[in-house]
Structure formats: structure tokens, C-alpha cells
């Protein structure tokens, strides 16, 4: 058995619209991922036995950058992206 965590970043969903997240900088600064693309990437990663499925090249770069950055910087950037 394998477990794969899908880490898609901003994804266009009904929840993002209802919650108001679609108005945050995270969603408005670039086009959010489509649900079908996120699901396809996660499925592919799971079939290959990957632990993480990070959708999109930019999200992959940001995931690495967040590990290399001081925690206070990473949380500050995340907070600014999630403001309306």
C-alpha cells in the first residue's frame, strides 16, 4: 500500500469561491489549477508510488524554497498571499 499527499496549491473549486479564497492574492496573481489537472497529477504520482504530488513547476519550486527559507519568512509570504 502507498500513500500520496496531493499538494496542488491554489485550485479552482466551489469551496474556494464560497469561502472567498478566490479573491486572495494567491488566486488572483496567477490562474489557479484546474481540478481535473490536479486529480490527474495526483493519480499519476500515486501510481508511481510517490509520497508527494505537487502540481505545477512553480509550486514545486516554491515547496523547495519554503524548506530553505527561515520559517518566519515562509509564513509571512504565505500570510500575504492569503489576504483578500
N, C-alpha and C positions, 0 to 999 in steps of 0.2 A: 504494500500500500504506500502511496505517496501523498504528500500534502503540498499544495501550491497556493501561495498567497498572491492574490491579484492586487496589484498596486497601480491603478490606472491613472492617478492624478485626476484633474478636472474631467468629468464625464457628463455629457448632456443626458439628463434623466428627468423624469417627472419630479422626483424628490428635490433636485437642485432648484427647480422652478418654484415649487411650493414653499421651500424653506427660505427662498430669497438668495441662496448662494449664487445663482446665475447672474446676479448683479455685482458680485465681488470682482476685484481686480484679477483674481485667479481665472475667472471665466471670461472676463471682457478683454483681457490683454492679448489673448490668442484664442483660437477656436477650440472649444473642448472636444475631447474624443467622443466618437460615436459609440453607443452601447454595443452594437454588433461587432465593431472592431476590437473593443476591449474583451468581449467574450471570446472571440476567435483567438486573440493573442494568449489569453489565459488558458484556453483549451489546448492550444499548441504547446505551451510551456508545460502544462500538466502531462501531456502525452510523452514529452521528452524527459520527464522526471525532474523538472526544475523546481526549486523551492520557491523562487520568486518569479512573478510575471509583471515586469514593469513595462507598461505600454508606452511606446514612443521614445525616440532617441533623446529628446530634450529631458524627459522625465528620468531617463537612465543617467544622464549626466548630472542632473540635479540630485539624484539619490546618492551618487558618489560624492558630490560636492558637500552635501549635508553631513556626511561622515567625516570629512576633512576639516570642516569649519567648526569654530567654537560653538557650543550648544546655544549660548546666548545670541549669537549671530543668526544661527539657523532658525531659532524660534522667533526672533524679531522679523525675519524675512517672511516666515510663514504667517505671522500675525498680520503683517501689512498686506499680504496677498488676499487674506480672507476678510478684509474690511469692505464694507459696502460704500 
